[in-house]
Amino acid sequence: MKFTDFNLKPFINKTLEDINFKETTEVQEKIIPLILKGRDVVGESKTGSGKTHTFLIPIFQKIDPESDTVQAVITAPSRELATQIYNEAMKFVANDDRIRVVNYVGGTDKNRQIEKLANSQPHLVIGTPGRVLDLINAQALKTYTANTYVVDEADMTLDMGFLTDVDKIASTFDKKVQMLVFSATIPQKLQPFLKKYLNNPVIEKIASKTVISDTIDNWLISTKGKSNNNQLLEIIKTINPYLAMIFANTKERADEIHSFLVNNGLKVAKIHGGVPPRERKRIMKSVQNLDYQYVVATDLAARGIDIEGVSHVINDAIPRDLEFFVHRVGRTGRNGLSGTAITLYAPSDDSAIRDLEKMGIKFSPKVIKNGEIVDTYDRDRREKREKTKKELDPTMIGLVKKKKKKIKPGYKKKIGWVLDERNKKQRRQEQKARGRAERKAKKQNF
């Protein structure tokens, strides 16, 4: 479907043309018409599916620039994500400068924002829940006039403890406000909020055709008892990426990786919750300007951030929450471009890897050899070999050995008959086992 099919305002079409948006993504095709009709919507789709423009386009379609009131509010759980949405919104404003859009996030001058609000109210408010609520409580930001409220990355909002603030913001609106909730997943703990504020919502779940994009090579490299730091350095020197994101499970580990790589002469940025807001803003700008070749990040800090041109994602370890694996890997291979994801693992990670494989994620085992990353054996090969050995019947092994020896023809014939019978019996047992497995699989699928 083309964006021109929506009969949008000329300045919106001009903006979409400027950013080379012609055809809709699946989430945009399904949800934009619903929002334009005024329906409350819960949109569940993976990162990188085009959610931001799914709500920005209808918001700009409905905004009346002649009215000096707040008409839409968007909250996002991190400063970086809110700023990213703001930057996309400002591309529309470039083609209609009558529309006032503001970005309210922590780490900025609240008193100055209050002073400006005394003179005029923005048409579109974008920000983090905490700062938006602060401005409402100061009676400076008058959100009660808004007709649309977007909660972006709702599951992350919940994870980071901001749902209480979002609840208080939602309570300031008129009951007729259009509620739009977007999320990669809809956790059970989010249900009370949805029931409280959404009126007969349309729930659109956009299933991924593949768990991770088929443009991504997904590699698995064993640490084999080596230190992760040295493994990371060896991988980095081997691949020499255009731009790599390195994910760590904790802020402390991110700091450790960052220091190690910097001490080895690499240009490395780090993004996590412990980095001061102003510094994070400066780092993000530098990353976008390609001043760094490597970015070390934690899951929550990096979630939803769209850094262009990420050629490689390196997982220092498998995330504790396996859902984050998909978010991490999804930082590369975007917009049809190719990408590579590399995951370091130890033998203790086998069960987590199996769980990821059950989710439909496929890995290619690799090893670094002579300065190259090359294919290696399946990590299960030893286990499979041991299993095969265990399955051999000791009696049959003895009979086979006897048959090879020089013995009387009659006895040899008898051994052959016994072996044939045992082979038939084993085949029957295997057929029965396969039949049971197939029936069980059909039952589960049904």
C-alpha positions as CSV (number, residue, x, y, z in Angstrom):
1,M,0.0,0.0,0.0
2,K,1.2,3.5,-0.8
3,F,1.1,6.5,1.7
4,T,-0.7,8.5,-1.0
5,D,-3.7,6.2,-0.6
6,F,-4.4,7.7,2.8
7,N,-5.4,11.2,1.4
8,L,-3.1,13.0,3.8
9,K,-2.5,16.7,4.1
10,P,0.0,18.1,1.4
11,F,2.7,18.9,4.0
12,I,2.6,15.3,5.3
13,N,3.0,13.8,1.8
14,K,5.8,16.3,1.1
15,T,7.6,15.1,4.3
16,L,7.2,11.4,3.4
17,E,8.6,12.2,0.0
18,D,11.5,14.0,1.5
19,I,12.4,11.0,3.7
20,N,11.8,8.6,0.8
21,F,8.8,6.8,2.4
22,K,6.6,5.4,-0.4
23,E,5.2,2.0,0.6
24,T,3.7,1.3,4.0
25,T,5.0,-1.4,6.4
26,E,2.5,-4.0,7.6
27,V,2.0,-2.2,10.9
28,Q,1.4,1.1,9.1
29,E,-1.0,-0.4,6.6
30,K,-3.1,-2.0,9.3
31,I,-3.1,0.6,12.1
32,I,-2.9,4.1,10.4
33,P,-6.5,3.7,9.0
34,L,-7.8,2.7,12.5
35,I,-6.1,5.7,14.2
36,L,-7.5,8.1,11.5
37,K,-11.0,6.7,12.3
38,G,-10.5,7.6,16.0
39,R,-10.2,4.0,17.4
40,D,-8.2,3.2,20.5
41,V,-5.4,0.8,19.4
42,V,-3.0,-1.6,21.0
43,G,-0.2,-2.3,18.4
44,E,2.1,-5.2,19.2
45,S,5.0,-5.4,16.8
46,K,8.8,-5.9,16.9
47,T,11.4,-3.1,16.9
48,G,12.1,-1.7,13.5
49,S,8.6,-2.3,12.1
50,G,7.7,1.4,11.5
51,K,5.7,2.1,14.7
52,T,6.9,5.7,15.1
53,H,5.4,6.9,11.8
54,T,2.3,4.7,12.4
55,F,1.3,7.2,15.1
56,L,3.1,10.4,14.0
57,I,1.3,10.5,10.6
58,P,-2.3,10.4,12.0
59,I,-1.3,12.9,14.7
60,F,-0.1,15.5,12.2
61,Q,-3.2,14.8,10.0
62,K,-5.4,15.8,13.0
63,I,-3.5,18.7,14.4
64,D,-5.1,22.2,14.0
65,P,-2.2,24.7,14.0
66,E,-4.6,27.6,14.5
67,S,-5.6,26.3,18.0
68,D,-3.2,27.3,20.8
69,T,-3.8,24.1,22.8
70,V,-2.1,20.8,23.4
71,Q,-3.6,18.3,21.0
72,A,-1.4,15.2,21.3
73,V,1.0,13.7,23.9
74,I,3.6,11.0,23.3
75,T,5.6,9.4,26.1
76,A,8.6,7.2,25.7
77,P,10.6,5.5,28.5
78,S,14.1,6.8,27.7
79,R,15.5,10.2,26.8
80,E,17.1,8.8,23.7
81,L,13.9,7.3,22.4
82,A,11.9,10.4,23.1
83,T,14.5,12.5,21.3
84,Q,14.5,10.1,18.4
85,I,10.6,10.5,18.0
86,Y,11.0,14.3,18.4
87,N,13.6,14.4,15.6
88,E,11.3,12.4,13.3
89,A,8.4,14.8,14.2
90,M,10.5,17.8,13.4
91,K,10.8,16.6,9.8
92,F,7.1,17.2,9.4
93,V,7.3,20.6,11.0
94,A,9.9,21.6,8.4
95,N,7.0,21.5,5.9
96,D,4.5,23.3,8.2
97,D,6.3,25.6,10.7
98,R,3.0,26.7,12.3
99,I,2.9,23.4,14.3
100,R,4.7,23.6,17.6
101,V,6.4,20.4,18.8
102,V,8.4,20.1,22.1
103,N,10.6,17.5,23.7
104,Y,10.5,17.3,27.5
105,V,13.0,14.9,29.0
106,G,15.1,14.7,32.2
107,G,18.4,16.5,32.3
108,T,17.0,19.7,30.7
109,D,16.1,23.0,32.3
110,K,12.7,22.6,33.8
111,N,12.3,26.2,35.0
112,R,12.9,27.5,31.5
113,Q,10.3,25.1,30.1
114,I,7.8,26.3,32.7
115,E,8.5,30.0,31.7
116,K,7.9,29.2,28.0
117,L,4.7,27.3,28.7
118,A,3.3,30.4,30.4
119,N,3.4,32.2,27.0
120,S,2.1,29.4,24.7
121,Q,1.2,25.7,24.8
122,P,2.7,23.2,22.2
123,H,0.5,21.4,19.8
124,L,2.4,18.1,20.2
125,V,4.2,17.1,23.4
126,I,6.9,14.4,23.3
127,G,8.8,13.4,26.4
128,T,9.7,11.0,29.2
129,P,6.9,10.2,31.7
130,G,8.7,11.8,34.6
131,R,9.4,15.2,33.1
132,V,5.9,15.4,31.4
133,L,4.3,14.7,34.7
134,D,6.5,17.3,36.5
135,L,5.3,20.0,34.1
136,I,1.6,18.9,34.5
137,N,1.9,18.9,38.3
138,A,3.5,22.4,38.1
139,Q,0.3,23.5,36.3
140,A,2.4,24.7,33.4
141,L,1.6,22.0,30.8
142,K,-2.1,21.8,30.1
143,T,-2.5,18.3,28.7
144,Y,-6.3,18.1,29.5
145,T,-7.1,19.5,26.0
146,A,-5.3,16.7,24.2
147,N,-7.3,14.4,22.0
148,T,-4.6,11.7,21.5
149,Y,-2.2,10.0,24.0
150,V,0.5,7.6,22.7
151,V,2.3,5.3,25.1
152,D,5.3,4.1,23.1
153,E,7.4,1.1,24.1
154,A,4.9,0.2,26.8
155,D,6.6,-3.0,27.9
156,M,9.9,-1.1,28.5
157,T,7.9,1.7,30.3
158,L,6.7,-1.1,32.6
159,D,10.1,-2.6,33.0
160,M,11.7,0.7,33.9
161,G,9.1,1.5,36.6
162,F,7.4,4.4,34.7
163,L,3.9,3.0,34.4
164,T,2.8,4.8,37.6
165,D,3.7,8.2,36.0
166,V,2.0,7.2,32.7
167,D,-1.1,6.3,34.7
168,K,-1.1,9.7,36.3
169,I,-0.6,11.4,33.0
170,A,-3.5,9.4,31.4
171,S,-5.8,10.5,34.3
172,T,-5.4,14.1,33.3
173,F,-7.1,13.6,29.9
174,D,-10.8,13.8,29.0
175,K,-12.5,10.4,28.9
176,K,-12.9,10.8,25.1
177,V,-9.1,10.9,24.5
178,Q,-7.9,8.5,21.9
179,M,-5.4,6.0,23.5
180,L,-2.7,4.4,21.4
181,V,-0.4,1.9,23.1
182,F,2.6,0.5,21.1
183,S,4.9,-2.3,22.3
184,A,7.1,-5.1,21.2
185,T,5.3,-7.3,23.7
186,I,2.2,-6.9,25.9
187,P,3.1,-8.3,29.3
188,Q,0.3,-9.5,31.7
189,K,1.2,-6.7,34.2
190,L,0.2,-4.1,31.5
191,Q,-3.4,-5.4,31.3
192,P,-4.9,-3.4,34.2
193,F,-3.7,-0.2,32.6
194,L,-5.2,-1.1,29.2
195,K,-8.5,-2.0,30.8
196,K,-8.6,1.2,32.8
197,Y,-8.0,3.7,30.0
198,L,-8.7,2.1,26.6
199,N,-12.2,2.1,25.2
200,N,-13.0,-1.0,23.1
201,P,-9.5,-1.1,21.6
202,V,-8.5,-2.8,18.4
203,I,-5.6,-5.1,19.2
204,E,-3.3,-5.6,16.3
205,K,-0.5,-8.1,16.7
206,I,1.9,-7.9,13.8
207,A,3.7,-11.3,13.7
208,S,7.2,-11.3,12.5
209,K,7.7,-13.4,9.4
210,T,11.0,-14.5,10.9
211,V,12.2,-14.1,14.5
212,I,15.2,-12.2,13.2
213,S,15.7,-10.7,9.8
214,D,16.9,-13.1,7.1
215,T,19.4,-10.4,6.1
216,I,21.3,-11.1,9.4
217,D,24.1,-13.8,9.7
218,N,23.7,-15.1,13.3
219,W,27.0,-16.5,14.5
220,L,27.8,-18.4,17.7
221,I,31.4,-18.4,19.1
222,S,32.5,-20.5,22.1
223,T,34.7,-18.7,24.7
224,K,36.4,-22.1,25.4
225,G,37.5,-20.9,28.8
226,K,39.2,-17.7,27.4
227,S,38.5,-14.3,28.9
228,N,35.6,-12.5,27.2
229,N,37.6,-9.3,26.9
230,N,40.4,-11.0,24.9
231,Q,37.7,-12.8,22.7
232,L,36.0,-9.5,22.0
233,L,39.2,-7.9,21.0
234,E,40.2,-10.8,18.8
235,I,36.7,-10.7,17.1
236,I,36.9,-7.0,16.6
237,K,40.3,-7.1,15.0
238,T,39.1,-9.9,12.7
239,I,35.9,-8.3,11.5
240,N,37.0,-4.6,11.5
241,P,33.3,-3.4,11.4
242,Y,31.8,-0.3,10.0
243,L,29.9,0.3,13.2
244,A,29.4,-2.4,15.9
245,M,27.2,-2.4,19.0
246,I,28.5,-4.5,21.8
247,F,25.8,-5.6,24.4
248,A,26.6,-6.3,28.0
249,N,24.1,-7.6,30.7
250,T,25.0,-5.0,33.4
251,K,26.3,-1.5,33.6
252,E,29.4,-2.7,35.5
253,R,30.2,-5.1,32.7
254,A,29.6,-2.4,30.0
255,D,32.1,-0.1,31.9
256,E,34.6,-2.9,32.0
257,I,34.4,-3.7,28.3
258,H,34.5,0.0,27.5
259,S,37.7,0.6,29.5
260,F,39.4,-2.5,28.1
261,L,38.7,-1.6,24.5
262,V,39.7,2.1,25.0
263,N,43.0,1.0,26.6
264,N,43.6,-1.1,23.5
265,G,43.4,2.0,21.3
266,L,39.8,1.7,20.0
267,K,37.3,4.5,19.6
268,V,34.4,3.3,21.8
269,A,31.3,5.0,23.2
270,K,29.1,3.6,26.0
271,I,25.4,4.0,26.7
272,H,23.8,2.9,29.9
273,G,21.6,4.2,32.7
274,G,24.6,5.3,34.8
275,V,25.9,7.8,32.1
276,P,24.6,11.4,32.9
277,P,21.9,12.7,30.6
278,R,23.9,15.5,29.0
279,E,26.8,13.0,28.3
280,R,24.4,10.5,26.8
281,K,23.0,13.2,24.5
282,R,26.5,14.2,23.4
283,I,27.5,10.5,22.9
284,M,24.4,9.8,20.8
285,K,25.1,12.8,18.5
286,S,28.7,11.7,18.1
287,V,27.6,8.1,17.3
288,Q,25.3,9.4,14.6
289,N,28.2,11.5,13.2
290,L,30.2,8.2,13.1
291,D,32.8,9.6,15.5
292,Y,32.9,6.1,17.1
293,Q,33.3,2.7,15.5
294,Y,32.1,0.8,18.6
295,V,29.2,1.4,21.0
296,V,29.0,-0.6,24.3
297,A,25.4,-0.7,25.6
298,T,23.0,-2.3,28.1
299,D,19.6,-3.6,26.9
300,L,17.3,-1.0,28.5
301,A,19.5,2.0,27.5
302,A,19.7,0.8,23.9
303,R,16.1,-0.5,23.5
304,G,14.3,1.4,20.8
305,I,17.3,3.6,19.8
306,D,17.7,3.6,16.1
307,I,21.4,4.0,15.2
308,E,21.9,4.0,11.5
309,G,24.5,1.9,9.8
310,V,25.1,-0.8,12.5
311,S,27.0,-3.5,10.6
312,H,27.6,-5.8,13.5
313,V,26.1,-6.7,16.9
314,I,28.2,-8.5,19.4
315,N,26.7,-10.1,22.5
316,D,29.2,-10.3,25.3
317,A,26.8,-12.8,26.9
318,I,23.4,-14.2,26.3
319,P,20.8,-11.8,27.9
320,R,19.0,-13.0,31.0
321,D,15.7,-12.1,29.4
322,L,15.8,-14.0,26.1
323,E,13.4,-11.6,24.5
324,F,16.2,-9.0,24.5
325,F,18.2,-11.2,22.2
326,V,15.8,-10.4,19.4
327,H,16.0,-6.6,20.2
328,R,19.8,-6.7,20.3
329,V,20.2,-8.6,17.0
330,G,17.6,-6.3,15.4
331,R,20.0,-3.3,15.7
332,T,21.6,-4.6,12.5
333,G,20.3,-5.9,9.2
334,R,17.7,-3.0,9.0
335,N,16.0,-1.6,5.9
336,G,17.0,-4.6,3.8
337,L,20.7,-4.2,4.5
338,S,22.9,-7.1,5.5
339,G,24.2,-7.4,9.1
340,T,26.1,-9.8,11.3
341,A,25.3,-10.8,14.9
342,I,27.9,-12.6,17.0
343,T,27.2,-14.2,20.3
344,L,29.8,-15.4,22.8
345,Y,28.8,-18.4,24.8
346,A,30.1,-20.8,27.5
347,P,29.1,-24.4,28.1
348,S,26.8,-23.2,30.9
349,D,24.7,-21.3,28.2
350,D,23.6,-24.4,26.4
351,S,20.1,-24.5,27.9
352,A,19.6,-20.8,27.0
353,I,20.8,-21.4,23.4
354,R,18.3,-24.3,23.1
355,D,15.5,-22.0,24.3
356,L,16.5,-19.5,21.7
357,E,16.5,-22.2,19.0
358,K,13.0,-23.2,20.2
359,M,11.9,-19.6,19.4
360,G,13.0,-20.2,15.8
361,I,16.4,-18.6,16.0
362,K,19.1,-20.4,14.0
363,F,22.8,-20.1,14.8
364,S,25.9,-20.8,12.7
365,P,28.7,-22.1,14.9
366,K,32.0,-20.3,14.2
367,V,35.6,-20.3,15.3
368,I,38.5,-17.8,14.9
369,K,41.3,-19.6,13.0
370,N,44.4,-18.0,11.4
371,G,42.9,-14.5,11.7
372,E,39.6,-15.5,10.1
373,I,36.1,-16.4,11.4
374,V,35.3,-19.8,9.8
375,D,32.6,-22.5,10.2
376,T,33.1,-25.1,12.9
377,Y,31.4,-28.2,14.1
378,D,27.9,-28.3,15.7
379,R,28.4,-27.7,19.4
380,D,26.3,-30.8,20.1
381,R,28.5,-33.2,18.2
382,R,30.2,-34.8,21.2
383,E,26.9,-35.3,23.0
384,K,25.4,-36.8,19.8
385,R,28.3,-39.2,19.5
386,E,28.1,-40.3,23.1
387,K,24.3,-40.8,22.7
388,T,24.9,-43.0,19.7
389,K,27.4,-45.1,21.7
390,K,25.0,-45.5,24.6
391,E,22.2,-46.6,22.3
392,L,24.3,-49.6,20.9
393,D,23.2,-52.9,22.6
394,P,26.2,-54.5,24.4
395,T,24.9,-58.0,23.3
396,M,24.8,-56.9,19.7
397,I,28.4,-55.5,19.9
398,G,29.5,-59.0,21.2
399,L,27.6,-60.9,18.5
400,V,29.1,-58.7,15.8
401,K,32.6,-59.3,17.1
402,K,32.0,-63.0,17.3
403,K,30.6,-63.1,13.7
404,K,33.9,-61.5,12.5
405,K,35.9,-64.3,14.1
406,K,36.7,-67.7,12.3
407,I,34.0,-70.0,13.8
408,K,31.9,-73.0,12.6
409,P,29.5,-72.2,9.7
410,G,26.4,-73.4,11.5
411,Y,27.2,-71.2,14.6
412,K,28.0,-68.2,12.3
413,K,24.6,-68.7,10.6
414,K,22.8,-68.8,13.9
415,I,24.6,-65.5,15.0
416,G,23.5,-63.9,11.7
417,W,19.9,-64.9,12.4
418,V,20.0,-63.5,15.9
419,L,21.5,-60.3,14.6
420,D,18.7,-60.0,11.9
421,E,16.0,-60.6,14.5
422,R,17.5,-58.0,16.8
423,N,17.8,-55.5,14.0
424,K,14.1,-56.0,13.0
425,K,13.1,-55.6,16.6
426,Q,15.1,-52.4,16.9
427,R,13.5,-51.0,13.7
428,R,10.0,-51.8,15.0
429,Q,10.8,-50.0,18.2
430,E,12.1,-47.0,16.3
431,Q,9.0,-46.9,14.0
432,K,6.7,-47.0,17.1
433,A,8.7,-44.2,18.7
434,R,8.4,-42.1,15.6
435,G,4.7,-42.7,15.4
436,R,4.2,-41.7,19.0
437,A,6.3,-38.5,18.4
438,E,4.3,-37.6,15.3
439,R,0.9,-38.1,17.1
440,K,2.1,-36.0,20.0
441,A,3.3,-33.2,17.6
442,K,-0.1,-33.3,15.8
443,K,-1.9,-33.1,19.1
444,Q,0.2,-30.1,20.3
445,N,-0.3,-28.3,16.9
446,F,-4.0,-28.9,17.1
